[in-house]
């Protein structure tokens, strides 16, 4: 029988989910016979950054792709601003996606377009009210924000991995998203470039107050940019809280993860 | 275009050489122009154009889209709230449908020209005489269905190449597989479609 305390907890969770920009509830996902997500629940509100950590292959990237609708969960729900995106028609899902920006692990820049062309791409399709000069100005502004204003006419193959990530970030911000999803933003980068990306993400977050989810295995990066951290293991969220909460945890996996990071 | 013109030219010469020999054996050399015209426009021109385009364009589309798939560019398009099928596949399929009949006409013209030229080297025959004899008794509309059936070839080539490309998995190996499958499956379905289309044309455009 539900007690008052249970109801209070449920009510608090409900209110958090309703007010959350992104609320993921009891997600399950299996590929062939391999379960990557086994009942994952988490939420992120406006102005918050949640870092999702875990070993390679624990479903972190799959979680992000489910949130933006690139993968479909076997069960569970994903609510964006209170709306469940499961089973939404493509047009409705597209409207929700316009409020989200996604930085892919390897930037996923369109290799036949220049740096400017990549950043302009979402604007050309969704901001037809903008004139060509307005679009060009906006692209310059976005590239300047990420420190890539000198690479306007370069192709993705002409710039380094770290620079591609910056351009990918500029592209993700083109439509002024309310939610930002970052898949391993510092993966494959040297420590200096990683630090620059972290600083950039932190600066953008302070200025834009987006709800952000960062998937990473880089604990230093997670500590720098996130308000809260969640560790995934075997498809479940093992712990969620601040870095201090993680350090205080008695869970063996968490201790081992922190020791190795 | 150069590939298609070259293929058409080769077909024209081959048919010219084979037809001259066969028709001479049966005392029907006067049928040579009509034989060449009908063989090129109704049979060989469309299928050879389709197969050449399948190899060149089908492989290109399959490889390009596969490369985009494995590098997550198609996912990036979808994450930007843009329908990747409408942007990438529909445009390519439409282009194939429109271009195949046009390329077929070019291949036919090339084949007829080189076929006449090969014959003219052996027996003097003006191009005007050749065309008049070849098209005598036939209306222009007699050749339209065979030419426009290549629009169906374009649909097949575009659909198969886009499907193979956009459903690729497995990195560089997957890209190679997508390109190969685009050509192999495209060619196979093209030939099978020709069987159905020929029957369809014979029934509805006798």
Interface residues (C-beta under 8 A of the other chain):
Chain A: X65 X68 X70 X90 X93 X94 X95 X97 X98 X100 X102 X104 X105 X106 X108 X109 X110 X111 X121 X122 X125 X126 X171 X175
Chain B: X68 X71 X72 X73 X75 X76 X77 X78 X79 X80 X81 X82 X83
